[in-house]
Amino acid sequence: MFSLAFRNIFRQKVRTAMTLAAIVFGVLGLILGGGFIQDMLTQLAETIIHSQSGHIQINRKGFFESGSRSPEKFLIDRPDEVRTTSASLPGIDDQMARISFSGLLNNGKTDKSVLGEGIEPDRETRLGSLLRIIAGRQLTNDDRYGALVGEGIATSLKLEPGSRVTLVANSTEGALNTVELEVVGVFQSFSKEFDASAVRIPLAAAQELLASDGVNTIVVSLQRTSDTDRTVKSLRQLLDPDDYEVRAWYQINDFYEKAVALYERQFSVLILIILVTVLLSVANSVNMSVSERVGEFGTMMAVGNRPGQIFRLIVVENVLLGASGAAIGAALGVLMALAISAVGVPMPPPPNANLGYTAHVAIVPSQIALAFAVGFLATVLASLFPAFRVARIPVVEALRQNV
């Protein structure tokens, strides 16, 4: 059966080539499209992690719901104890403390409302490898009263490295306090909204401004992003859930989860379109081939072949065709993904972002398997109706096609 089916698919070389081309391009499109989307989401995730949030954040319970309005009410009084507890877990690269506050930044002429963060500069520099410094330099531990400002703030207040500013904020007790700072650098992150309001100063200066020794957040940096869920689960077991809450980077960044949902839905539509396209293309080819071979099938039934054998022969031919086309498409998809990734595709900044990026095509085994399955199943499904129809043609009527 397989030997006969193999010979049959090469009898009409042009038609077979056209059918194979439809399958190959369908599989190829799924691999390249899926790999492009996967790479975009991976780069977005790493940019979020290494410019803002880190992999995991530990806060006092309730901080994520209400901390943005009153961060002083959600201070971790003994952050070193939390660090010591979590340091025992494998895969943790570093931990850093942050304190959040809101205030006014004054350049001597104008005030601007800002969202401030007190950070540990050297540790944050290692974490923020994708935070782009567009003027000046990063904060260091030696910058006792230095400030790193977002691009939006620098533009609106006309700040540059060396500018002197005054930061005004309420202490944890409600008293008004100020600190004099020197701008050491201007940064861009992936979020234009964040850059329009963010100011980063050393943790010691922020604690002095707020008259507090506590912190709001312990940011955990991991050696591998893939360890995030496992580490979150372990931290939740180690820390008292009545006192602390532990969240992964994708739970903190609502934008990422919405982007994933959007692109997964778009990719599902792409899969459906390619499945229907391959199905119709192959169905047209199979119908034409079967119609031309009705006399041949009549002769086969006249010499003793049963209708079921005719049905199986047609299906087996398309099984071979589908497997061959899907395999060729998968191989070409991997080769083209490697070629495109070696060159890279410059991309503009996404919506509400400042940073462009170089796109690649990720090679994802599950997507290659899905593309292969779509190409193969579409071909087999396209053959079922024509095979069923020709197997039901009476022998006499089929033999008339030979005349």
N, C-alpha and C positions, 0 to 999 in steps of 0.2 A: 504493500500500500504506500509506504513512504518513498520507495524507489520510483514508483509510477508517478506519485504526486510531485516528486522532485523534477522528473523529466517534463511533466506537464507545465510547470510554471516557467520553464525556459523555452516553450514552444512559441509564445508571443513575447519576444524580447522587449519590444518597445512598450507594450502595455504593462508588462511586469516592471520595467524600469520606472514608468510613470507612477505605478502603485507604490513601489519602494520609495520613490522620491517623496510622495505624500507622507508616508510613515516616518521616514528619516527626518524630514523638516519639522514634523509635529513633535517628535521626541527631542530633537535638537532645540526647538523653541522652548519646551518645558524646562530642559536642563539649564539653558542660558538664562531664561527668565527667573526661574527659581533661585539659581545661584546668585544672580544680580541682587534680588531682593534680600536673600540671606546675608550677603556681604554688607549691604546697606544697613540692615538692622544690627549686625555685629559691630560695625564701625560706630553706629549711633550709640550702642550700649557702652562701648569702651570710651567714647568721648564723654558721655555723661559721667561715667565712673571716675575717669581720670582728669576731669576738669571741675567737678562739683561734689558729687555725693559720696565717692568711695564705694566699696562693695556692700558694706553693712553699716547701719547706724544704730547706736544704743542710746536711748533717752529715758527720762523719767516717764512713767505711765501718764498718758494724756497729752504729751507734748505735741504729737502729730495733729491732734484735733484742735488744741487751743494754744499751743506754744508760740505760734506766730504773733498772736495778739499780746500775750503776757509771758515772754520767755523767762522773766525773773521768777515766776512762780514754779518753774520746772527745772530747778538747778540740781545737778548731781553734786552733792557736798563732798563725797569721797571718791573722786574719779580714779585714783590710783588703785583702790580696791577692785573696781570694775576691770581695770586693765590687767591686774594680776590674775583675776579669775579667768578672763578670756585668753590670756597669753598661753595657757596650758594646751589650747586646742591646736592640732596640726594644720598647716597650710596658711596660718596668719603671717603676713609679711610685716605689718606695722600697725600701730594704733595711735590716734592723735585726738586731742581734745579741742573742742570748739565751744565758744559762747556766743550767743546771738543777741542782738539788740537793735533798736531803731533809734534814730536821732536826726540831727540837722548838721550838715556839713557846710561850713562857711569859708569862702575864699577871700574874705575881707570886704566883699561888695555884695555878694548874693548868698542866700541860704538855699539849700536843697535837701529835701527829705531823703534819707538813705536807709538801707538795711545793712547793718554792720555785722561782721564776724570777727571774733578774736580767735586767732589760730596759732599753731606752733609752726613757725615759718619753714624750717628746714625739712620737717616731716611732710608738710603740705606740698613742698616743692617736689619731693620724690613722688608723692601721690599724683599731683597735678601735672603729669607729663604732657597732657594735651591742652593745658591752659596756655594760650598764646600771649606772650608779652610783646606788645606792639610798640612800647616806648619804655625806656628805662630798664629796670631789672626786677627780678623776684625779690620778695622780702627775705631776709635772713635773720637768724637769731640775734645778730648784733644790732639790728634795727629796732632799738627799744621803742622809739616813737616814729616809726616809719608807717607808711600807708600804701596799699596797693588798691587802685580804683578801677572800676569798670570803664569801658570805652565811652558809654553813654554819659556817665558822670563827668569824665574828663572833658568831653565835648561841650556839655551844657555849662560847666563852671570854668571852662578854658584853663584846665589844669595840665601840667606837664611835669616830668621829673624835676624835682627841686622846688616845686611850689609849696608854700606853707599854707596850711589849712587849720581850722579849728573845728573839732567835733564836739557837739553838745548832745548830751543824753541824760535821762533820769537814772539815778542809781537805784539799786534794789530797794532802798528805803524810801524812794520817791523824791529825793533831793536832786536839784539840777546840778550837773557836773560838766566840766569841760576838760579837753586835753588838746594840746598843740601837737600837730603832726607835720611831717615832711613827706610829700608824695615821692616814692622811689620808683614807681612803675605804673603802667596802664596795661590792662589785660583784656583779652577777648576770650569768652567761653563759647560753648555751642549755642547759648541762649541770649538773644538780644535783650529780652526782658530782664534777665539777671544782670547783664552788663550795665543796664540803665539805672540800677539802684544799689549795686553792691560795693561795699568798701571792706577791705580786709586789713586788720591791724594785728600786731603781736598780741598773744593771749594775755601777757602781763599788763600791757597798756589797757586792754579791754577790761580786765579785772579791776584795775585802778580806776578806770572811768566809772564802772558800775559799783565800785566798793564791795566786791564779792570775790571769794576764792573758789566759788563753784564753777561748773561748766554745764552747758546744756546737752552736749552731744559727745559721745565717743565714736569716732569714725574708724572702722576696721578696714584695712587694706589686705587683700588676699593675694597669694601667689598666682592663683588661677581663678578666673571668673566662674568656671564650671563648678567650683567648690562652694558657691554661694549658698545654695539651698541646704546643703549638709551642715555648713557652719552655722547658719541661722537656727536650724533645729537644735544643734548642740548648745548654742548660747541661750536659747529659751529654756533649756533644761537646767543650765547652770545658774541663771539669774532668776531672782524672785519675780514671778509675773505680776505680783501685786505692786511692785516698786518700779520695774523696768519694762520697756517694750523694745523689741528687736525687729528691725525691718530691713529687707533686702533692697538693693538699689532700684529695682524695677517697681517696687511698691511705693517708693518715695517719689518717683518720677512718673506721674500719671500720663504725661505726654508719650512716653515710650510704649506703655501698654496699649494706648489708643492707636499708635502708629503700627504696632504689631497686628492688632485686630483689623485695621484698615487694609494692610498689605496682604494678610492671609485671605481676606475676603476677595481682594482683587485677583490673587493667584488662583483661588478656587474658580473664579469666573474664567480665567485664562485656560485652566485645565478643561473646563466644560466646552469652551469654544474649540480648542484643539481636538478634543475627543470627537465632537460632532463633525468637524472638518475632515478628520481622518476617516471617520465612519462613512461619511457621504462619498468621499473620494474613492475609497476602496469599494464601497457598495456599487458605485457606478461602473468601476472596472470589472468587478466580479459579475455583475449582471450582463455586461457586454460579452464577457468571455463565455459565460454559461449559455447565453442565447445562441452564440455561434457554434457551440458544441452539443446542442440538443441531439442532433443526428448521431453523433459519436456515443452519447449516453444511451440512445435507443438501441444501437448495435450491441453495446455492452449488456444491456438488459435482455436483448434477444438471445444472447449466447449463454445466459444463465446468471448474470449478476443481479442481485436483488436491489430494490430501490434504496434500502439502507446502506448498501455498499457504495452506491453512487453519492448519497448524502455524505458519507464519511470521507470519500475521496475528495470532494470539493472542500470540505472543512479542513482536511489535513493539508491540502495545497495552501490554504490561507493561514494555517498554523505555521507552516514553514516560511511563508511570505512575511507574516507578522513578526515571527521570531528573528528572521534575518534583518528586516528593516529596523526593528527596535534595537537590535544589537549594533547595527551600523550607526544608527542615530545616537545611541549612548556613547559609542567610541568617539564619534566626531564631536559630540557635545563636550566630552572631557578634554579632548585636544584643543577645541576652540576656547574653552574656559581657561585652560593653561596659557594659551597664546594671548588672550585678552588681558588676563591678570598680569602677564609679564610686561605688557605695555602700559596698562592702566587707562582709565577714562576720566579725565578731569570733570568734576561735577560742581555746579554752583551751590551756594549755601541752601539748605532746606528752608521751608517757611519758618519765620521767627528765629532765624539763626544767623550767626555772623560768619561762620567758618565753612568754606567749601571743603571738598575732599576728593580723593582719587578713588574711583570705584573699581572693583575687581569682580570676578565671578567666582563665588565659592563653589567648591566641589563637595556636594553633600550626598553621601551614599543613599540616604532615604529618598531624596528627590530623584536621583538617577533611577532607583528601583521603581519609583512612581511613574516616571516618564516612560520607562520600558514597559510597565504594565499597561499604561494608557495606549501606547502604540500597538502592543500585542493584542489586547482585548478588543480594541476598536476594529482591528482587522478581522479577528475571529467572529465577532458579533455581526460584522457586515456581510459575512459569508452565509450566515444561517438561513436567512429568508430565501435567497436565490437557490441554495442547496435543497431546501425543503420543497420549493416550487418545482424544480426540475425533477426531483425524485418522484413527484406525484403525476408527472405526465405519462399517459398511457403509452405502451411500447409502440403501438401502431402509429400513433400521432408523432412520436419522436422519430420513427424511422422515415416518415415522409420528408423530414428535413434533409435527408440524404439525396433526395431526388432533385 
